[in-house]
Amino acid sequence: MSNLTTAVTEFVLLGFSDTRELQILYSLLFFLIYSAGLMGNLLIVIITTFDRRLHTPMYFFLRNLSIVDACFISTTVPQASVNSLVNNRAISVTGCAAQVFLVMFLAHFEFTLLTVMAHDRYVAICHPLHYPVIMSPRVCMQMTLSCLFTGLLNAGFHTGYTFQLSFCQSNVIHQFFCDIPSLLKISCSETFGNMLSLLVSALVVGVGCFAFITASYIRILSTVLKFPMKEDQRKAFSTCVPHIIVVSLFLISGCYVYLQPPSSSGSIKDIIFSVFYSVIPPFLNPIIYSLRNKQIQDAIRILMRRKLLLGNKA
């Protein structure tokens, strides 16, 4: 950190536009996306917590996913929105390091949790009789804690490794938030080890989880096709297909951003791909996984009726 602190005291984040009118427009757009994503995820957390009918493994993982998504979208979007609104894109070295750590941790947590959710759907559809035993509350908690602790280790390692580098060429980060690929591009140190560690993490975590998810859904689809009722097939497909879409979007955009050579110059395309893995999934997950779910919809109606009744009595 010695070279970093003597050469660079703060970083400057790159926005979507230098035009003032567009900066305000992007700020308002990000604020609307953030508000919708945050309210949707918090609504799912509240519903799945207080409705005892939803205290099942599936909704336990959905609740944790919503908590992660609410934190993930809060890590990047509010500051980007405020930066565009006040036209001040500076961020301290400590703030940048904290943002890098949180983005890495929450991205890891979310992707591994999506992998666990694929396993949960596989057991529920392919082994329904053994589902309560295989996905017991203790097993669900152990899986979630494994996602959390491996995320902390992964994020801690990459953040510490990145901020040992020297940043003496430029302090302009070609991104709307601090991330490792953008920092490697402006470092004047040797970054081969950093790129190699990112590649290994991508292969172990990204490709490994994606392979597990793919294998789970191949088994699920082969089982679903044997269902005699078309309605049962439709329900199973409607549950699985959105999961595959979100996972693919998350993985493809994340790999594009994190596995580029550090010598590449920053571009608006990099920022757009970052939006696809850091903003869009947390925004869409409540709609795809929960708000389209009949049980969630029924729970929301019951909660609204109770609020109305309490309001009328008051």
Residue, then its C-alpha position, 0 to 999 in steps of 0.5 A: m500500500s506504500n506506493l498507492t498511498t504516496a501516488v494516489t489518494e483517491f480514485v475518479l469513477l467514470g460515468f456514462s456521459d459527460t453531458r449534464e442533462l444525461q448525467i441527471l437522466y442516468s441518475l434518475l434511471f438508476f434511482l428508479i431501478y434501485s428503488a424497485g429492486l430494493m423494495g421487491n427484495l425487501l418485500i420477499v424477505i418480509i413475506t417469507t419471514f412472517d408467513r409460516r406456510l413459506h418456511t420451506p427450503m425453497y423459500f429459505f433460499l429465496r429469502n437469502l437470495s433477496i437479502v444478498d440482492a438487496c445488499f448487492i444493488s445497494t453496494t454500487v447503484p446508490q453511489a453511482s446515482v448520487n455521483s451523476l446527480v452531483n457531478n462528483r465522481a471521486i472515491s477514497v482509496t478506503g471506499c474503493a477497497a470496501q466496494v471491491f470487497l463487497v462486490m466480490f463477496l456478494a457476487h460470489f455469494e449470489f452465484t454459489l447460492l443460485t447453484v444451491m437453489a438449482h440443487d434444491r429444485y433437482v431434489a424437489i423434482c427428481h426425489p420428492l419423497h426424500y426431499p424433506v430428509i435431503m434438504s433438512p433445515r440443518v443442511c440448508m443452513q450449512m449450504t448457506l453458510s458455506c456460500l457465505f464463508t467461501g465468499l468472504l475468503n475469496a473476496g478478502f484474498h482478491t481485495g488484499y492482492t489488488f491493493q498491494l499494487s501500485f497506482c501511479q499512472s492514473n487514478v481514473i477508473h473506467q467504470f461506474f464503481c470500483d472493481i478489480p479489472s478496472l484497477l488492474k488496467i490503471s496499475c503500474s505494477e506487474t498484474f500477471g499474478n492478479m489476472l492468473s488468480l482471477l482466472v483460477s477463481a473463474l474456473v473453480v467457482g464460475v465454471g464449476c458452479f455453472a457445470f453443477i447447475t447445468a447437470s442439475y437442470i439436465r436431470i430435471l428436464s429429463t424427469v419433467l419430460k416423463f411427467p404424464m400431465k402437461e400442466d405439471q411439465r409447464k409448471a416445472f419449466s416455468t420454475c427452471v427456465p428463468h433460473i437458467i436465464v438469470v444464471s447465464l446472464f450473470l455468468i456471461s457478463g461477469c466473465y466478460v468483465y473479469l477475464q479481459p486482459p488488463s491492457s485493454s482500454g476502458s469503454i462504455k461496453d465494459i460499463i454496460f456489461s457490468v450493469f448486466y451482472s451487478v444491477i440487472p440480476p438483483f433487479l429481476n430476481p424478485i420478479i422472476y423467482s418470487l413475484r410470479n409465484k402463486q404462493i408469494q402472491d397469495a401471501i402478499r394478498i393476505l398481508m395486505r388484507r391484514k393491514l387494511l383490517l388493522g387500518n380500519k380498526a384503528 
